Amino acid sequence: MTSRWINLLRKPLTAIIISVLTGFIIGAVVLTASGYDALEAYRIMFSGIAGSPKYMAQVVVNAVPIILTGLSVAFAFRTGLFNIGAEGQFVMGALTGTMIGYYLPLPPIIHPIVIFALAFLVGGLYGALAGYLKNKFGIHEVISTIMLNWIAFYFNNYIVNLPGVKVESTLHANPILDSAKINFFSTAWRRSDAGREFIREHEILGEIVKTDLGAGIFVAIIFAFLLWFVLRHTTTGFELRAVGLNRFAAEFSGVPVKKSIFLSMFIAGGVAAVGGAILVLSTTNTVSVLSAQEGYGWDGISVSLIANGNPLAVLFSGLLFAALRYGGMLIQSKTGAPTEIINIMIGSIVLAVAVAPALPRLADYLSQRRAR
Amino acid sequence: MLLTVLLTLSITLMYSAPLIFAAMGGVITQRAGVDNIGIEGMMAFGAFAGTTIGYFTGNPWIGLLASGLAGVLLALIHGLVSITLKGNQTISGIAINFIGLALGIFLTRQIFDGASQTNSVTKKIPKLFDVLGLDKRDSAALQSGDIDFTVILALLVVFLLWFILYKTTLGLRIRACGDHPAAADTLGVNVTHLRYACVMASGFLAGVGGGAMTLAVISNFTPTVISGQGFIALAAVIFGNWKPIGAALACLLFGFAQALTVLLSNSFLPSSILAMIPYALTLIVLVLFVGRAEPPRAVGQPYFKGQA
């Protein structure tokens, strides 16, 4: 092997590509072993999505919430914290979005902006609580955020079940006002004569109009660049990363470590909560009584791990994930293979990411052998 | 009054048993220096395997054994990544959590005609007083105070683990691997083998914990039957300062919190608030007591032969 090939093993992108491939290979093995045609399943998944503008738009819509939770986890990760609490912060954001979206009438455009700000604040404080517990009592954020996830889960159910909040004889809260929605094409317009005609006349655009596509993707892109900028080009970001790399060295150099941890968890929590608010403002328009954790936070962990904690890369890994999830539904409806195959693939990808530190060592080993 | 006390006690023990198994799994692997955040996934997969085997064989004990072996299977993957390939143990654990639950549901759908939950086992793990042959029919006290036999097993495991860790040479070696693997290596301990053994034991115990949930507490596997128990068990390990008896006591406390939510279910408190109690209590307990906790020094770090 030439040294150029060996050096390729040291690149983060190589690890990512190998990881994703591993996921697909293990997925194929499981599918084949259970008697399904793996190649056919993958073909259905890719051609199904790539062949339909509606599905592609839907993948973008579905990607936005997990891009935000992915950014949340990635940001904390870069500062040395493992934010498993994105799930709970997301729930708090969705709940805040629904409450402000229904109870606080405001003009359009201003309404969603106020909601995002408040969701960021609520989710941020919820995240910062884990930072506080770590600073003050030394409780590892992995344990505290897992507990906070369940507390947020049941808090959501408590609020939704309150009389006056829940729509009677349903399991969801009062839906948000129209002024809070961020869809490009409102349901009312879609159902109006003008809307119907538009959908009839524009083949591709008409398909896209049918989805919940909205301003969420722009919010996701803005946050990705914002977090990247903060980490790379500001003093605060430098300090945060310094704490992530070596907390003791950072402390010795005069970085306020506890303040950094608190701030990092605040930002991470806020970003995840904005993801929850976007889901409500663009897709669900309300929150329901939850019977199981919805997994946006857990997906965010995988998304950020595959992006190697880089906020800009999270945009792409988030889209990949949404495509996988959506493709999983196609696989189940077309071939009958259970959609859980996607979670097995995701798990395998993450497992391969865990092995990634072995690749540079493999490169060292190979170049040493060459030198001999 | 006596009945309430007995009932509280038996419900506490019922919910504690799966946690205790899982927490002992957490103790043994972390004391050997390998973190295992994948206990939740191992419990879920164990719960699936145990229930399925228990259903088809009609024997809950074979089911419980299968639970443990299913956990070992996932633990081997975790060991391969963490010990042999020296990968990131936390990330590997996250992956195991995904794979364990997803594989459990995937196979359930394969075996039970597309349903996401297994059929109920015909025979559950017997209750203690039935094993002892007591006649419960006329005694409300015996009925309220009866416990699953898994509780007894869980308590035995705690004692056994305590004995191994603190009273045997093997235990000394395990603890050495967790605190200073290089020193252990120098003295002739095979760190790799011992760590593999402990990770596998951890998988076995986590799997049995899952099985104790679906073969004794309830009688079938559903996608949400393991929802956070693995993580609560990990919190118990920390709260118990990485000691078997401490961790078991912590599990009993969490089991008691679960019992409270059951016993208070008809009270003035809304059910959602009640359901928060175990998680909130975990946090409060950690706030109040954990300050002094100190993990094994080498936990989470792969061991490279020859490192200082």
Interface residues (C-beta under 8 A of the other chain):
Chain A: V30 S34 F82 L133 F137 G138 I139 H140 V142 I143 S144 I146 M147 L148 W150 I151 Y154 F155 N157 Y158 N161 S291 A292 Q293 W298 I301 S302 L305 G336 P338 E340 I341 I342 N343 I344 I346 G347 S348 V350 L351 V353 A354 V355 A356 P357 A358 R361
Chain B: I37 I77 V81 L85 K86 G87 N88 Q89 T90 I91 S92 I94 A95 I96 N97 F98 I99 L101 A102 L103 I105 F106 R109 Q110 G114 P223 T224 S227 G228 F231 L234 A235 I238 P270 S272 I273 A275 M276 Y279 A280 T282 L283 L286 V287 V290 G291 A293
